[in-house]
Structure formats: structure tokens, C-alpha cells
Amino acid sequence: MVYYANYFRFCERARTEYLRATGFEQQTLRDDRGIVFVVRSVQADYLASAKLDDMLTVITTIERLGRASIGFGQKILRDEALLFQARVDIACIDQSRGKAAAIPADVRRQLHPSSSS
């Protein structure tokens, strides 16, 4: 069986790939703009177990787009079976100050509630 914490790893990778698909890489945002996205809170439901060698699909949607935060909905499926679902709130942080920062306008334009990856 898949260890429970690995579901968070799968979701983290999917959020990173979601951002990359919109044209932004987290490393570049940190290096060039001094911002990072960090997890603020997670609400998770484990519904069924994944097993070794299962082919899993992670669906990531933006449910809420705030000035300095993003609310993601994430689901992990094996075929049609829903195994895990979570709501993950992400904060945009100014790395040098360690405080919330507005999501840059060009990044916001690429992020749309209800879009999925």
C-alpha cells in the first residue's frame, strides 16, 4: 500500500507541474522575483488505498484565487476510483521578508479558478 504521506508528494508534484504548464517555474519565480509558494493548510480525505504499481491520475483544479493565495482542489484516482481528495491552500511569500506577497499580475492572468491539469 502507498504510505499516506506520499499522497501529499503526488499532489505537490502535480501543483508544480500545473504552474509549469501555465508558463512559470517555481525556481525561476524564486530566483528572478523573490517569491515562493508555500502550503498554508491542507484538508485531506483518504478514501481507498493505492498499491504498488497502480497507475494513478492526479487532478488539480484552482477553486479560489486570492490576492496572495491560491486554493487548490486535488483528487487522486486509479482508473475511475477516487482514492484521495484534498483542499490545499497555498500562500505567495516574499522570500526575503518571509511575509505574504501579492501574486504577480502576469502569473495571476495565467491562473483561472476551475481550470484543471
C-alpha positions in Angstrom: 0.0 0.0 0.0 1.1 3.6 -0.6 2.2 5.3 2.6 -0.2 8.1 3.5 2.3 10.9 3.3 3.1 10.0 -0.3 -0.3 11.3 -1.4 0.9 14.8 -0.4 4.1 14.2 -2.5 1.9 13.3 -5.5 -0.2 16.4 -5.0 2.9 18.7 -4.6 4.4 17.4 -7.9 1.0 18.0 -9.6 0.8 21.6 -8.3 4.4 22.2 -9.5 3.6 20.8 -12.9 0.4 22.8 -13.0 2.3 26.0 -12.5 4.9 24.9 -15.1 2.1 24.3 -17.6 1.0 27.9 -17.2 4.5 29.1 -18.2 6.0 29.6 -14.7 8.6 27.5 -12.9 8.9 27.8 -9.2 12.7 28.0 -9.2 12.5 30.9 -11.7 9.9 32.8 -9.6 12.1 32.4 -6.6 15.4 33.4 -8.3 14.0 36.2 -10.5 11.2 37.6 -8.4 11.9 36.6 -4.9 8.6 34.8 -4.3 7.8 31.3 -3.3 4.6 29.4 -2.9 4.2 27.6 0.4 1.4 25.3 1.8 -0.7 27.2 4.4 -3.2 24.5 5.1 -4.4 21.1 4.0 -7.7 19.3 4.4 -7.4 15.7 3.2 -9.7 12.6 2.9 -8.3 9.2 2.3 -11.0 7.1 0.6 -9.2 4.0 -0.6 -5.7 2.7 -0.8 -3.3 2.8 -3.8 -1.0 -0.1 -4.2 2.5 -0.7 -5.7 2.4 -0.3 -9.5 -1.0 1.3 -9.6 -1.3 3.9 -12.4 -2.6 7.0 -10.7 -4.0 10.2 -12.0 -3.8 13.5 -10.0 -6.4 16.1 -11.0 -5.6 19.6 -9.8 -8.0 22.5 -10.0 -8.0 26.0 -8.8 -11.0 26.6 -6.6 -10.1 30.0 -5.3 -7.7 32.7 -6.4 -7.0 35.4 -3.8 -4.6 38.3 -3.9 -1.8 36.4 -2.2 -3.2 32.9 -2.1 -4.5 30.0 -4.2 -7.0 27.4 -3.1 -6.4 24.1 -4.9 -8.7 21.1 -5.1 -6.8 17.9 -5.8 -8.0 14.3 -6.4 -6.1 11.1 -6.9 -7.7 8.4 -8.9 -7.0 4.9 -10.0 -8.9 4.5 -13.2 -12.4 5.9 -12.2 -11.9 5.1 -8.5 -11.4 8.2 -6.2 -8.7 7.3 -3.7 -7.8 10.6 -2.1 -9.1 14.2 -2.2 -7.7 17.3 -0.7 -8.1 21.0 -0.4 -4.7 22.8 -0.3 -4.3 26.5 0.4 -1.1 28.0 -0.9 0.3 31.3 0.1 2.6 33.5 -2.0 5.5 34.6 0.1 8.2 37.3 -0.4 11.2 35.2 0.4 13.4 38.0 1.7 10.8 39.3 4.1 9.1 36.0 4.9 5.7 37.6 4.6 2.7 37.3 2.3 3.1 39.0 -1.1 0.7 39.6 -3.9 0.7 37.1 -6.7 2.3 38.9 -9.7 -0.2 40.2 -12.3 1.2 38.1 -15.1 1.1 34.9 -13.0 -2.5 35.7 -11.9 -3.6 36.1 -15.5 -2.5 32.5 -16.2 -4.3 31.1 -13.2 -8.0 30.6 -13.5 -10.4 29.1 -11.0 -11.9 25.9 -12.2 -9.1 25.2 -14.7 -7.5 21.8 -14.2 -4.4 19.9 -15.0 
